[in-house]
Amino acid sequence: MRADAPPPLRSGLLTDVGRQRRVNQDAALALDLPRGGLYAVADGMGGHAAGELAANLALDSLSQHYLESRGAPPERLAGAVQAANLAVLRHAVGEYAGMGTTLLALLVDRGAALIAHVGDSRAYLLRGGELHRLTEDHSWVAEQVRLGHLTEEEARQHQWRSVVSNALGGEERVRLELFGLPLQAGDRLLLCSDGLSGVVSEAALLQLLLPAQPPDHIVRTLIDAANDGGGPDNITAVVVDVLRTDSLPRYPLPERQEGGPLYVDALLSAQRGSSPLTYLLLMLVYFTLLGVLLVPEQRPLIALLGALLLGGVALAQRRARTRPARRPALSASSLRARAQPRPEPRETETAG
């Protein structure tokens, strides 16, 4: 009798209130899927229990919408983040007014990882003994550094380094970053709230992630390290080990957009095909209708030719969308440089 094949992924998840907070406003998700898994970290913000509610609402909505929606996984993931945003926004009334949450989601689909990012939680990739930061913080100081108004050193010392510039629940349309990268067997991925990355240096994170221990042991070690560093904030860590990989999915992996997060409708429009073939389809429809109106005596012939051309272009577009993505080489656009020092822990409570 043939033994079952080992699972392609192994994960561990742990969240902790820390040493200086009374309420844990972090939440985390690990959901097995037929061809991978969905993982997420949410870091809530708001007085009383608002941050805790926001974080849990976001993850519940994220997983439910992704499971119930259809379409290509990048579109489903972006749509699920938007659904999570609306869930938080609609509950931000009365005593919960002003609540919000960051959200960092990782979708593993066969041989690829998709990252959806809102806020200042971080994603890291450990590969070949090197630690790569995959996300840029959506914070006021990080944006000033990108604009050239602050240096990295000035940002680390700035009094507003704790101000998050992007979160769920702030407006009807969420702004997010969405990008993908190919995976390799042996990769280890970390999602964490700033309660970990703001206390434990990235050089120390590398050493903590290197041991060949199961993910559930690694997350415990990470949480202990943050608490040993004072535990000034809630701490959450999700570690995913890639034990084996399948082929890349049959859709193009989203590329990282320059300039930071974009509104979700702009991202979805790009995913749904702002390609030359799409524009060609629109032009064919326009000229077919124009020909039918201007040359009525040739209406059947024009309509037939138009339908044949439209069918051919639509078939070519479908094949282009389902063509297996080429396995790109890792570069600065898909993997951030080796870990850099992190600013000091937050002094104000903008997120739990």
N, C-alpha and C positions, 0 to 999 in steps of 0.2 A: 504494500500500500504506500503510495507516494505521500511524503510529508508535505504539509502546507508550506508555501514559500514565506520567508520572513517578511514582516512589514517593511515598507520602504522608509518609514519615518519612525522616530522615537522622540517623545517630547516630555518635558517637565514644566510645571507651572507652580509659582508660589507668590503670594502677596502678603505683606506684613504691615502693621500699623506704624512701625518704627518706634523710636525711643522718646520722641517729643510731641507726638500727636495723640489725641484721644479717640479720633474717628478715622477709619481707613476709607479714604475717598478714591482709592485705586480699585480697579477691577481687571480681570484677565479672562481670556477665552482660549480654549483648545478644543477644536471640533474635528473629528476624523471624517474624511470624505473618501469616496471610492477611489479617487486617483491622487490623493494627497491629504491636505488638511487646511483648515482655516484657524489662524491664531491671531490674537489681538490683545492690546493693552490700552486701557483708558484711564486717564488721570483727571478726576473730577475737580471742579472748583465751585465755590459758593458757600455761604454760611450755613449753619445748622447742619442738616443732613442733605443739603442740595447737591453737593459734589458727589456724594455716594449714590444718590438717585440718578444723577446725570450719567455717571460712568456705567451703571448697570443697565439703564435704559438704552444707552448707545450700543452696548454689546448684544443685548437681547434683540434689538432691531436689526443690527448688522447681520447676525447669524440667520434670523428668520427670513429677512428679505433675500439674502443670498440663496438660501435653500429653495425659496419659493419662486424665484425669478428664472427667466430663460435667456439664452443668448450666449455670446462669447464671455468667458470668465472676466476679462478686463472690464467690460461693460457692466456685468453683474456686480463686480466688486465696487466700482464707482457708484452705481445705483444704490448699493447697500449702504455705503457711507452717507449718501444723501438722505436715505431713509432714516438712518440713525440721527442725522442732523435735525431732521424735522421732528423726530420723536422727542428730542431734548428741547427743541424750541417750543413745541406745543405744551410742554409741561412747565415751562419757565414762567409761571404766573403766581400771584399771591406770595406766599412765604418762600417760594422757589424762584422768584424773579431774579434774573441775572445769573442763574446757574449755567454752567457749561462744562465741557470736558474735552480733553485732547483725545485723539484716537490714532493708533498705529496698528494697521492690520497687515498680516502676511498670509497670502494664499499660495500654497504649494500645489501646483498642478502638473503632474507627471514630472518632467525634467526641468521645470522652470519655477521661479518664485516671482510673485507679483506683490509689490509693496504699495499700500495706500496710506498716506501720511498727512495728519493734521495736528499741528502742535509741536511740542518739544520733547516727547518721548523719542527714544532712539532705537534704531535697528543696526545690528552689527553682524558681520560675517567673519567667521574664523575659517581660514583656508590655508593649507600649507604652512601652518605655524605663524601666520600673520593675521592681524586683526584689522578689518576694514570697516569704517563707519559708512553705512549706506544712506543715512538721512541727514539733512541739515535742519537745525532747529528753526521753528517758526516763532521767533521771538523778536522783540524790538531791537535788541543789540545785534542779533544775527543779521537782521535786515540792514542795519546801519553799516555793518562790516561789508556786506555784499554791495552796498551802494558806494563804498569807499569813504564813508564819513567817520568810521571808527577803525582802529587797528584791532587785531585779535587781542592784544594785551590790554588795550583800553576797554574792550568789551568785557574782559574777565573781571575788571575792577569797577565797572559802571554800576551806579546805584539802581538803574532800571534793568539790570540783567535778569530779574525775575519776571518781567512783564512778557506774557505770552501774546503774540500778535495774531494768532489764528486758532480758533477752537470751534467745536460743534456748539450750536445753539445761539450763535451770534446773529445770524441772518438767514433768510429763506434758502439761499443757495450756498452750499458749502464750498470753500476753496480747499483744494487738496493737491498733493503730488501723487502721481500714479506712474510707476515704472516697473519693468521686469528685468530679470537676469537669469541666465542659465545656471543650473546647479550641477554639482559634482558629488559623487559618492565620497563621504568623508567630511563634507561641509558641516559646520555647526553654526546655527543662526541664533541670535539673541535679540529679543525685544525687551525693553525695560523702560520704566518710568524714570523721571529725573531724580527720584529718591535714591536710585542706584548710581546712575551716571554722574550725578552731581556730587557724590561723596567718594566713590571709588574711582581712582584715576584709570585712564584707558590702558596704561601700562600694567596696572594691577589687574584690570579686567582680563587682559590677555593671559596672564599667569593663572588666573582662576578658571579660565575656560579651557586651557590646554590639557589638563588631565583627562585620560580616557575613562571617565566615570559616567554612569548613566545620567541623563538630563535631570532627573529628580534629585540626585545628589548635588549636581552642579548648582541648581537654583537655590538649594539650602545654603551652600557655601557662599553664594553671592549675597543673599539676604543677610547672613551673619557678618559678612565683611562690611556692608553698609551700616549695620547696627553697631559694629565695633568702631566705625568712624563717627559715631554720635547719633546716627539714625534721626536726623532732623526732619525727615519727611516720610510719607508713606513709601513703601518699597515694593516694586513688583518686577518679576523676571519670568520670562518664558524662554526656554531653550529648546530648540528643535535640531535633532541630529538627522542628517540625510544618510541613510544606510545604503541605499542603492537608488539609481535614477532610471527613469524611462526616457524615451525619446522626447524631444521638445514638442509642445502642443502645436496644433495645426493652425495657429493664428500668430500674427506678428506680435512680438513682445513690445509693450509700450516703451517708448524711449523717454528718458528723463527730460523734462522741459526746462529750458533756461529761464531764469527769472523767478523761480520759486513757484508757489502753488497757483493753480488756475481754478476758475469757477467750474463746477462740475459739468455744466452744459457744454462748455468749450471742450472739455476733455472727452465727453461722450460724442460730440460731433466729430472730433478727430478720429475716435475709435470706429465710428460707424461709416467712415468712408468719405473723407474729403479728397479722394484720390482723383487723378485725371479721368479714370473710367466713370466715376460718378458724374463729373461735369459733362462727359461725352453723352451719357444717358440723358441728362437734362436737355442738352442741345438737340439730340435726336427727337425727343418728345416735342420740343418746340417747333422744329422744322417740319415734322410730320403733320402736326396740327395746322401749321401755316400753309403747307401744300394742299391739304384737304380743303381749306377755306378758299384759297386763291385759284385752285384748278379743280373745280367740282367735277368736270367731265372725266378726270383721271383719278377720282377719289378712291375707288377700290384698289387700283394699282399702287397708289401712293401709300394707302393704309397697309397693304400687304408688305411692301418693301420696308416701310417703317417698322412694322411688327417683327420682320425677320432680323433687321439690324438691331433693334432693341433686345431681342432674344439672344443674339450673338454676343452683344456687349455685356448683358446681364450674366451670361454663362462665364465669360472671361473674368468678370468681377468676382463671381463666386469662387472660381478656381484660384484667383489671386489671394482671396481671403483665407482659403483653406490650405494653401500651400505651406508645407512645414517651414517654420522659421529657421533661418540659418543660425548656427550656434556662434554668436559673436564672441570675440575675444574680450576678456575683461580689460577695462580701461578706466581712466579717470572719470568718464561720464557714467559708468555703471557701478563702479566701486570707488568710494572715496579713498583718499590717501591714507596711509598708515595712521593709526590713532594719534590725535593731538591732545594736549592737555585740556581739561574741562574747566570752566569757570567754577568758582567757589560755590558751595550750596546756597540755595535760596534763603533770603532773609525775610521775605514777605510771603504770605499765603495766597498765591494766585492759583495754585492747583494743589490738590491733595496728595 
